């Protein structure tokens, strides 16, 4: 074997070794556990927001616009829970479960998402303000702001912020995802009630005309 052939062979071996290390660093170890979110099944018969409702994907800051589970420490620092991921990007997953919550609340056929090509009366715009595990408090926190915008006028007809906190037994993939799912379920039920029943407002009692 010539010196040139030996050097070329050594370079090929070295290249293969570096490639193996790169693959190991990028995809080594067990894949992260994947967790889904559920939609509540509460039924609501009346409607504060009448007609067809378009549910848009929630707005979210960059740390929430991912498929990772966010953990916030007592000093305000954020990180992602290792070994865990959501079944989809969080805004898309929350949008899907919100639509299902409205459908389960007897609004099937009157709720849609962008691209469904249906006539819309109101657009429900939301924002994920918090969707995280607060480690110092041992809580899962979900906070969503909601605005119902009239398609006819472009004005905000109704707006509210919804928050839920659920104790988390352990800051691990199973415990964190379960607590966040429960907190989201509470928020979605409140959003459906708010949109469907008048958010606790008591309708005016008709006054009988004088005899």
C-alpha positions, 0 to 999 in steps of 0.5 A: 500500500502506498503512502497516498493510498494509506492517507486516503483510506485514513481520511475515509475512516475519519470522515465516517467516524465524524459522521457517526458522532454527528448522527449520535449527537443529533438523534442518539438516545430514546425518543421523547415521549409524546403527549396529547391534549384533550377537549372537554365534553360539556354541552352548552345550548344557548349562545352569547356569540350567535351565528358561525364562529371562526376559531383562529390559531392562538398567537404565542411568543416564541417559547410557546410556539413549539411542541415542547413543555415549558418549565419556569423556575422561581427566578423567571428563567425558562427551559424545556422539560427533557424527554417530552413533547406535545403531539403537535405545535402547541398553538395548533394543538390548542386550536384543535382542542378549542374547536372540539370543545365548541363542537362538543358543546352542541355547536357542531356545524357552527364553528370552523377554522381558517380555510373551511370556506364558510360564511363567518359571523364572529372570529375568535382570536386568542393568545397563549399568555401562559402554558407552563409548569411553574416549578417554584409553585408546583403548578401547571398554569394555563392563561388564554386571552380571547376576543370575539370580533364581529365580521360585520363591523370589525369591532371587538364584541366581547373580550376576557382573560381565562386562567387556570392553575392545577397542582403538579405532583411531579415535574416529569413528562407524565405529571407535567402533561397531565396537569397542563391538560387539566388546566387547559380543560378548565380554561376551555370549559370557561371559554365555551361557557363565556361564548355560550351562556353570557359569561355569567351575565344575568339577562334583564327581567322583562317588566310587565306593562301596567294593568 
